[in-house]
Amino acid sequence: MNRAALALLALTLSLLACSRSASPPSTDTPHTLTHAGIERTYLLHIPASYDENTPTPLVLSLHGGGGDAENQQRVSGFAQLADEQGFIVVYPNGTGRFGDKLLTWNGGACCGYAQENDIDDVGFIRALIAELRSQYNIDPKRIYATGISNGGIMSYRLACEAADLFAAIAPVSGTQNIETCQPAEPVSVIHFHGTADEHLPYDGGVGDKSITGVSYVSVSDTLAFWILRDNCPSRAAIEQNGDITHLSYSPCDSGTSVELYKIEGGGHAWPGADGPAWLGGDEPTQSISATRLIWEFFAAHPKP
């Protein structure tokens, strides 16, 4: 079986996992938005505590390659935390050649349909945020992006090309794979990655389980860019707890920070999730909750 056939089979299995493991319908509502002649879709969660008179933070949660908004809703589990902490969360959908199936993001060198067709995902996200700001009282200093795998890769592209919008990003199992990154402003970064990730290797290159064939940038090279760009200290404060090594580079320019949660022996997974992100995926560590740590980091790092 050739690489293209293997990739299609793997993505199909991923889709099946998404449909089998998705949570029952919640208060999250589906919406459409046409950008660049393409009808795009997203799920939106508004906390019950939302007050139109109070500026409210916005979190974008981006699915991985082959997934969709419903899958990312389950994997990240942001809705409950959004209700608890009072922020809006939106789960956008990427694009794919099969309509609403096998969706990907154009993160630069990756991935799939979106990258191959040069889909304007940065423009779509800008349009999505503009639409949400026209409908809700969103705090412009507290707009954030996170995502897993291809979604994490896309969050790095947003930091590079939409730094005027995003105060911080939180990639999970995804590195920065864009040829040129020229952020207009400092952006805080918190990154989660397993050292045994065989899909997108911690040390970069093509993973043994890769279905894209992309040679990915390493975690260290990715973070080195932002440590330099945000003018952070070159030495990290390090905390070790079981399988988790936490490295923090701060203070940086404009109150930003760069942090890494390194999961020793961890695979391609969202830490603290209720299971693998897709059929045949890796089991996530339960030592930490990426979702809660991401929100705590976001809350502590608004734009100045």
C-alpha positions in Angstrom: 0.0 0.0 0.0 1.5 3.4 -1.0 1.9 6.4 1.3 -1.1 8.2 -0.1 -3.4 5.2 0.5 -1.9 4.7 4.0 -2.6 8.4 4.8 -6.2 8.2 3.6 -6.7 5.0 5.7 -5.3 6.6 8.8 -7.3 9.8 8.4 -10.5 7.7 7.8 -9.8 5.8 11.1 -9.3 9.2 12.8 -12.7 10.3 11.5 -14.3 7.2 12.8 -12.8 7.8 16.2 -14.1 11.3 16.2 -17.7 10.2 15.5 -17.6 7.4 18.0 -16.1 9.4 20.9 -17.9 12.7 20.5 -19.8 13.9 23.5 -23.6 14.1 23.4 -25.0 17.4 22.1 -24.3 20.3 24.5 -25.1 23.9 24.7 -22.5 24.6 22.0 -24.2 25.9 18.9 -23.2 25.4 15.2 -22.6 28.5 13.0 -21.5 29.3 9.4 -19.3 32.0 8.0 -18.4 32.5 4.4 -14.8 33.6 3.8 -12.9 33.7 0.5 -15.9 32.1 -1.2 -15.9 29.1 1.1 -18.7 28.4 3.7 -16.8 27.7 6.9 -18.3 26.3 10.1 -17.7 26.5 13.9 -19.1 25.6 17.2 -19.6 28.3 19.8 -19.9 28.1 23.6 -21.2 31.1 25.5 -21.0 30.6 29.3 -24.2 31.1 31.3 -22.5 33.9 33.2 -21.9 36.0 30.0 -22.8 39.7 30.6 -23.0 41.9 27.5 -21.7 44.8 29.6 -18.5 43.0 30.7 -15.6 42.5 28.3 -15.1 38.7 28.1 -12.1 36.6 27.1 -12.2 34.5 23.9 -10.4 31.1 23.4 -10.1 29.5 20.0 -9.7 25.7 20.3 -8.4 24.1 17.0 -8.8 20.4 16.1 -6.1 18.2 14.8 -5.7 16.9 11.3 -8.6 14.7 10.2 -10.6 15.8 13.2 -13.4 18.4 13.6 -14.9 20.9 16.0 -16.9 18.2 17.9 -13.8 16.1 18.4 -11.9 19.0 19.7 -14.7 19.9 22.0 -14.4 16.5 23.6 -10.7 16.3 23.6 -10.0 19.7 25.2 -13.1 19.8 27.4 -13.0 23.6 27.5 -16.8 24.1 27.8 -17.1 23.2 31.5 -14.1 25.3 32.4 -15.5 28.2 30.3 -18.7 28.0 32.4 -16.6 27.9 35.6 -14.3 30.8 34.6 -16.5 32.9 32.4 -14.9 32.9 29.0 -16.2 32.3 25.5 -14.8 29.3 23.6 -15.1 28.7 19.8 -14.2 25.5 18.0 -13.7 26.4 14.3 -13.6 23.7 11.5 -10.8 23.4 9.0 -11.4 22.4 5.4 -11.2 19.1 3.4 -11.8 17.6 0.0 -14.7 15.5 1.4 -16.8 18.4 2.7 -17.1 18.2 6.5 -14.8 15.1 6.9 -11.0 14.8 7.2 -10.5 18.5 8.0 -7.1 20.1 8.2 -5.5 23.6 8.7 -3.0 25.4 6.5 -0.3 25.7 9.1 2.5 26.4 6.6 4.4 23.2 5.8 1.4 21.2 7.0 -1.2 19.8 6.5 -3.3 17.9 3.9 -6.0 19.6 1.8 -5.7 23.0 3.5 -2.0 23.3 2.9 -2.1 21.8 -0.6 -4.8 24.2 -1.7 -3.3 27.2 0.2 -6.5 27.8 2.1 -6.5 31.3 3.8 -7.1 30.0 7.3 -5.5 33.1 8.9 -8.0 35.2 7.0 -10.8 32.9 8.1 -9.8 33.2 11.8 -9.6 37.0 11.5 -13.0 37.1 9.9 -14.4 34.8 12.6 -13.0 36.9 15.4 -14.4 40.1 13.7 -17.9 38.4 13.5 -17.8 37.3 17.2 -16.7 40.8 18.3 -19.6 42.3 16.4 -22.0 40.0 18.3 -20.4 39.8 21.8 -18.5 42.0 24.1 -15.1 40.3 23.6 -12.1 41.8 25.4 -9.6 42.6 22.7 -6.7 42.2 25.1 -7.7 38.6 26.0 -8.0 36.7 22.7 -6.2 33.3 22.7 -5.6 30.3 20.5 -4.8 26.6 21.3 -5.0 23.4 19.4 -3.6 19.9 19.1 -1.3 18.5 16.4 -2.2 20.3 13.1 -4.3 22.7 15.3 -1.2 23.4 17.4 0.8 24.1 14.2 -2.0 26.4 13.1 -1.9 28.3 16.4 1.8 29.0 15.8 0.9 30.5 12.4 -1.7 32.7 14.0 1.0 33.9 16.5 3.3 34.7 13.5 0.7 36.4 11.3 -2.0 37.7 13.7 0.0 38.8 16.7 -2.0 42.0 16.7 -5.0 39.9 17.8 -3.7 37.1 19.9 -2.2 37.7 23.4 -1.1 34.1 23.9 -1.1 30.6 22.2 -1.0 27.1 23.7 0.1 24.5 21.1 -0.3 20.8 22.1 1.9 18.3 20.2 2.4 20.8 17.4 5.5 22.9 16.5 6.1 26.0 14.3 6.3 24.9 10.7 6.2 28.1 8.7 9.1 29.4 6.6 8.9 33.0 7.7 7.5 34.3 11.0 7.5 38.0 11.6 5.1 38.7 14.5 4.1 42.3 14.8 4.0 42.1 18.6 5.2 39.8 21.4 3.0 36.8 22.0 3.1 34.5 25.1 3.5 30.8 24.4 2.8 27.7 26.5 3.7 24.4 24.8 2.9 20.8 25.7 4.7 17.9 24.1 5.6 14.3 24.8 9.2 13.1 24.3 7.9 9.8 22.8 5.7 11.4 20.2 6.0 9.3 17.0 3.6 11.5 14.9 5.3 14.8 15.4 8.7 14.1 17.1 9.8 16.1 20.0 13.3 16.4 18.4 11.8 17.2 15.0 12.0 15.3 11.7 9.6 12.7 10.2 7.9 10.6 12.8 7.8 6.8 12.6 4.0 7.1 12.7 3.7 10.2 10.5 1.0 10.1 7.9 2.0 13.4 6.3 5.7 12.7 5.5 6.5 16.3 6.7 9.9 16.9 8.4 8.7 18.9 11.4 10.6 21.6 13.3 11.7 20.5 16.8 10.2 21.7 20.0 13.5 23.3 21.1 14.0 25.2 17.8 10.3 26.4 17.9 10.6 27.7 21.5 14.1 29.2 20.8 12.4 31.5 18.2 9.9 32.8 20.7 12.4 33.1 23.5 14.5 35.4 21.3 11.5 37.2 19.8 9.9 37.9 23.1 13.3 38.9 24.6 13.1 36.3 27.4 15.8 35.1 29.7 18.0 32.4 28.0 17.9 30.2 31.1 14.7 28.6 32.3 13.3 28.1 35.7 12.7 24.3 35.9 10.3 22.2 38.0 10.3 18.4 37.9 7.3 16.4 39.1 7.1 12.7 38.0 6.8 12.5 34.2 6.4 16.3 33.9 9.2 18.8 33.4 8.0 22.4 33.4 10.4 25.0 32.0 9.5 28.7 32.3 11.3 31.6 30.5 10.2 34.9 32.0 9.8 37.8 32.4 9.8 38.7 28.7 8.8 41.9 26.8 5.3 43.3 27.3 4.6 40.9 30.2 4.9 37.8 28.0 6.2 34.4 28.9 7.4 31.3 27.2 6.7 28.0 28.9 7.1 24.3 28.1 5.4 21.2 29.7 7.7 18.3 28.6 6.0 15.0 29.1 8.6 12.3 29.6 7.6 9.2 27.6 4.4 10.9 26.5 2.9 10.4 23.1 0.8 12.4 20.7 -2.0 13.4 23.1 -3.8 16.1 25.0 -2.7 15.8 28.6 -5.6 15.2 31.0 -8.0 14.2 28.2 -10.4 11.3 28.8 -8.6 9.2 26.2 -6.7 9.3 22.9 -7.6 12.0 20.5 -8.4 9.4 17.8 -8.7 5.6 17.2 -5.2 4.2 17.7 -3.9 7.4 19.2 -1.8 7.7 22.3 -3.0 7.6 25.8 -2.6 11.0 27.5 -0.8 11.5 30.8 -3.1 12.2 33.7 -0.4 13.9 35.7 -1.6 17.3 34.5 -4.6 18.9 32.8 -3.5 20.8 29.8 -6.9 22.5 29.6 -6.7 24.0 33.1 -3.0 24.9 32.8 -3.7 26.6 29.4 -6.5 28.7 30.9 -4.4 29.7 33.9 -1.6 30.8 31.6 -4.0 32.7 29.3 -5.6 34.4 32.2 -2.2 35.6 33.5 -1.1 36.9 30.0 -3.4 39.4 28.5 -2.1 42.0 26.1 -0.7 45.1 27.9 
